[in-house]
Amino acid sequence: MILVRTGPRFLFFTAKNKEKLFARLEKEFNTTKNTLENSFEKSGEGDTILFIVQDEREKEQITVSTPVLLVHCGSSPVLLSVVNDRSLQEEVIKANLGPGLLVMKTPPPGDKIMDKVKAEYKALPVSLLESIRTGKSNWSVLCFTSGPLSRPISTCGILETTLLIKKNVPDVYQELSRQAVKYLTEELEEGQWRECKINIYDYEGRYNIHYQRVTAVIEDLEMGFILGETWSIDHPFVLMAVPVFQVRLFTYLDPREVKKIMMALEYDAEGKRIVDLDLYDRKNKVEWGGIEKSKKDSREKIAMAFREKYYKTFSDAAANKLRRFEQLLLEDEE
């Protein structure tokens, strides 16, 4: 589970001819001009977002629609390419590095974490755009999101306020990495993580496939840490014992949220129940009837609604993996 990671670096070129330099660098780095918003949402760790301006005052007018280049390499290789190409050198008047970017995970609403970091680093609360406009090369921009950090993050997935920290990225990254669990714990409503147990039961014995489905979702949504797995016995009815494969999950999520996600995995796309996934918060079973306000809908209808909701949040890789597993289950029945 990732709690903090780096983001793209911002690099500014002041050009003699802006459009000419855009065209040259598009060819040089095999990229195309796009808006800042779209480029940010496609960027990852180690990438560079390149701004080209005719006048340095243009930096103060940066918006989400500002045209930029997203380059899938670090700022140093970009600068070296320009320095080592005399014809490119002639097009650039000046080069400036913007602040480094960090993204930190927080449960909503995120206010406690933000206030804590702000106080400890004497950080400036500003918008993402303002931090790009005003940040120095040895400063860090810290964004917060409740979404998974293992994939690109949309601007709408970032909390409105970011923190501008007057300290370089490597130092802030190391410090936050060491303290991330502490910060996240302070944000939790009850101030504690929960150890949940997920009991997998399939009367057809396809435990390995269902285990892979469950762990794929836990990893993709970054729900917490898997502490272990083992065979156990469950008692669905009095005097009845069935074997189950149990996954122990250490999570910051509310157990009711975990239950909803597990219910989404209990049914296939056709609405057929393919597995039982019972959830225990400590020794207490989390019942499906207590997590949904509507008592009129059937378990199947509620679970299918959860399936539709959560499948939209999976990464493409995870969604494709789940579809392959469901196909294997279907083939096994034939």
N, C-alpha and C positions, 0 to 999 in steps of 0.2 A: 504494500500500500504506500503510495507516494503522498507525502504531506506538504512538500515544498519543492519547487523546481525552478530552473531558469527559463527565460523566454528569449525572444529575438533581441538583437542589439540594434540600436538606431544609429544610422550613419548619414551625415549631411555633406553634400557636395555643393559648393557654390560654382556655377558654370558660366562660361562665356556665352554659350548658346544652350539653353536648357533642353530644348527639343532634340537638338543634335546629340547631346550627351545621353539623353534618355535612349535614343536609337542605338548609339554605340554600345551602351551597357546592356541593353536588351540582347543584343547579338553576342556580346562577350560572355554573359552569364546564362544564356539560353532561358530567358524569362520574358515576361510581358508586363507592361504598365497596368496597374490596377489601383483601386482606391485603398486608402490606409485601412479602412474597416475590413474589406475583403482579404487584404494581405495579412492583417493581424490574425484573422480567423483561420488562415491556412498555415500560419507559421508555427515553428516548433523550437525546441532547444537548439542552440547553435546556428540559427538562421540570422540573416541581416535584413532589416527593412531600410531601404535606401531612399532618402529624400534628395531631390535635385532642385535647387533654387537659383534664381537669377540675382536675387538680392537677399542678404541675410535677414532683412526685416520680414521676408515671407515666412520665416519660421514662426513668427508670432501669430500668423493667420492660419496655421494648420487646423484642418477639420477632418472628420471621418471620410470626407470625399476627396481629400488631397491625393493626387496621383503619386504613387511610389513604385518602387521595384522590390519584390521579394526575392532575395537571393538565398539559396539553400547551402550557405557556407558562412563561416564566421566573418567578422568585420576585418580581421587582419588579412586573410586571403584576398578580400575585395580591395583593400588598400594596396596590397602588394601587386595585384594585377594592374592597377592604375600606375603605380610608381615604375613598374618595369616595362610599361608600354609608353614610349615617348609621345606617340600621337594622342593617347588618352591624357597624358600629363598636360598637353597643350590646351585641352578643353576644360581643365579644372583650375579654378582660381584658388580655392581653399577647401580643406576637408576638416570636418569636426565630428567627434563622436558624441552621441547623446548618452543619456543615462542607461545603465543596464536594467534589465527587467527580471523580476522574480514573481512567481505566482504561488500563493499559499492556500491550502485547503482549510475551509471552516464550515461547520454546520451553520445553517441560517439561525439567527440573523447576522451573526459575525461581529456584532458591536463590541463584545468583551475582548475578543482577540485584537481587534483594531485598536481599541483604547489602550490595551496593555503594550502592544508594540509601539504605538505612538508615544507613550510615556517613556518607555525604556530607550528609544532611539531619538527622542526629541524630533520626531518626524513631522512633516508638513502634510496635512490632509488636503489633497487637491484631486481634481479629475484626472483621468488617464491622459487626455489631450493636453491639459495644463502641465502635467509632469513631463511630457515629451518636449513641450515648448521651452520649459524653463530649466530642466534638469541638466546638470553638468556631467562630464564624461566619467568622473569618479564618484558619482552618486548612484543610488539604486531606487528604482520604482517598484514598490511592492503592491501587487494586486491580490484580491481575495475572491475566491469562488467556492461554491459548494459542489461543483461538478468534478468529475474525474480529472486528474492531472496527467493521465497517461495519453491524452489525445489533445489535438488543438482545441483552444478555448475561444468561444465566440465572445464578442464584446458585450452582448446581452447577458452572458453568463458570469460576468464580473460585477462585483458590487460597485455601486456608483462612485464611491470614494476610494482613491488609492492613497498610499503613503509615499511621500518623497523623502528618502533617507540620505543624509549627507555622509555616506560611507560607501565604499566600493562593493560591487556585487560579490566577489569571492568571499570577503569577510562576512558580509551579511548572510550569505547563503550558508556558510559553515555554522554560524551562530544559530540561525533559525532551524537548521536541520537538527541540531542537538536539542533544541527546545520545543520543536513543533508539537510533540505529543502533549507536553505541559500546556501549551497555549490552547490546543484543541480541547483538552479536558476542562479547562476553565470556562470554555464556551458552552459546554453541555449543561442542560437545564438542571440536572441533579448532580452535576460535577463528577460523574463517574462513567466508565465504560461498562459494558455488559458482556458477560460470557453466555452466549446462547448455544443451544444444541439443536442441530437440524437432523431429524431422524428420517432416513430415506427408506421407504418400503415399497417394493414392487413384487406383486404375487407371481410375476413371470420371471423374477430373478435377474433382471437386467440392471443390476446395481452399478456396474462400472460406467455405463452410459449416463445414468442419472447423476452419479457422482461428478462426472466430467461436466455435465450441464450446470450443476449447482456451483462448482468451483469456477467455471468460466464466467458466470454472472457475478460472483463475489469479487473476482479479480477485475472484471471490466468496470463495474460500478464502484470499485474501491470501497467496499463495504466494511472492511476491517482486516483483521489478521486471522488466518486459519491456524489454530493452536494444535490441531491434531485430528485424527479420524480413527474410528475403531468399530468393531462389531458390538452390538448391544441387543438387549431384549426390550420390547415395548409391550404394553398391556392395553390394547384398544378396548377390551371388554373384560369383565370379571372372569377369572379363571381361564383367560385366553392370552397366550404369550406368542409373539411373532418376532422373528429375527429382523433387525434393522441395521443399516449402516449409518453410523453417527458422525457428523462433522461438527467440531467445536469451533465456534466463531467468536472472536473477541471484537466487538463492534461498538462504535460510537452512536449508531443509529438506534432510534426507538424500536423496541421489539415488534411493535405493531407494523412499522414500515418494513421490517425484515419479513414478517408474515405475509404481507401483501405481495412482496417480490416472489416468495416461495409459492404462493397460490398462483401467480402468473405462470410458473413453470409446471404446474400440475396438469395442465390441459394442453392438448395440441391445437393446431390451427383449426381443426374441424370441431372442436369443442368436446373431444373425448378425453376423459381423465386417464392419464398414462402413468401416474405415480402418486403416492402419498408422501407429502413432505410436512411432517409435524414439527413444530417449533416449540422449544422450551426456553423460558427465561428463568435461569436457575432451575428450580424444581417445578415451576409453574408452567403448565401448557398454555400457549397463546391460542385462544379459540378464534376461529374465523368470524363467528357471529358477533364478536365484540369489537371488531375493527371497522365495521361499515355501518353508517347511520341507518341505511335502508334495511329494514327487517323483512321486506316483502319479496325481495329478489332471492332467487335460489343461489346456492353456493356456486354452481356452474356459471350463472350469469355474472356474478360478482367477480369470479376468477377470470373470466374472459375479458371483463372490463379492465382488470389489472394487467392482463396480458397485453392488451392493446396499448395501454398507457406506458408500460415499462419497456416493451420491445422497441418503442420509438427512441428510447434513451440509450440503447445499446450501440456500441461502435459497429461499423460495418463488419469488421473481422469477427466480433462476438456473435452478431446476428447470423452471419453465414455459418459459423460453427454450430450454433443452435439448430439451424435448419438442417444441417448435415446429420446431427444426432437424431432429430425427429424422423428423418428419412430412414435411418438405420432401424429405429424402433418400428416404423411402418413395415419395412422389409422383413423384420424379424417375425411379424405377425402373419405374413403371407405364407 
